[in-house]
């Protein structure tokens, strides 16, 4: 087993707004999930990845698990795109010891996530 974590789902209330937010902040092109109200984050092979999705009974949360999103080499750029795309910076860029740097943000839907770079 290469990774203990293999997938994550991020619930959203407005799928188009969330897709715009994550595409801008992470500087990625997200792929629509056929037959579902969701978009998958880019990944290759067995890389850890996840999706944003809209489903009755599933709601964004600012308290629960904290997912760290890859902003390798472009953390400051990612942070700069948070607020113009409807998010909020909760904790600015800060060191996390030998694990690099991160910022904790709230996405356009109200989910608390972290942006990470070495």
ChimeraX attribute file (.defattr): number of C-alpha atoms within 10 A of each C-alpha:
attribute: neighborCount
match mode: 1-to-1
recipient: residues
	/A:1	5
	/A:2	8
	/A:3	9
	/A:4	7
	/A:5	10
	/A:6	12
	/A:7	12
	/A:8	12
	/A:9	14
	/A:10	21
	/A:11	23
	/A:12	25
	/A:13	18
	/A:14	12
	/A:15	18
	/A:16	12
	/A:17	15
	/A:18	25
	/A:19	24
	/A:20	16
	/A:21	22
	/A:22	23
	/A:23	15
	/A:24	17
	/A:25	24
	/A:26	22
	/A:27	14
	/A:28	13
	/A:29	15
	/A:30	19
	/A:31	13
	/A:32	16
	/A:33	13
	/A:34	8
	/A:35	6
	/A:36	10
	/A:37	14
	/A:38	23
	/A:39	23
	/A:40	17
	/A:41	18
	/A:42	14
	/A:43	11
	/A:44	7
	/A:45	5
	/A:46	10
	/A:47	13
	/A:48	16
	/A:49	16
	/A:50	16
	/A:51	19
	/A:52	22
	/A:53	23
	/A:54	20
	/A:55	13
	/A:56	7
	/A:57	6
	/A:58	12
	/A:59	15
	/A:60	17
	/A:61	18
	/A:62	14
	/A:63	10
	/A:64	10
	/A:65	10
	/A:66	13
	/A:67	16
	/A:68	15
	/A:69	16
	/A:70	16
	/A:71	21
	/A:72	16
	/A:73	11
	/A:74	16
	/A:75	20
	/A:76	16
	/A:77	14
	/A:78	20
	/A:79	24
	/A:80	12
	/A:81	18
	/A:82	21
	/A:83	16
	/A:84	13
	/A:85	18
	/A:86	16
	/A:87	21
	/A:88	18
	/A:89	18
	/A:90	13
	/A:91	12
	/A:92	14
	/A:93	19
	/A:94	12
	/A:95	14
	/A:96	12
	/A:97	8
	/A:98	7
	/A:99	10
	/A:100	12
	/A:101	19
	/A:102	25
	/A:103	22
	/A:104	21
	/A:105	23
	/A:106	20
	/A:107	25
	/A:108	24
	/A:109	21
	/A:110	19
	/A:111	22
	/A:112	24
	/A:113	23
	/A:114	23
	/A:115	24
	/A:116	25
	/A:117	19
	/A:118	16
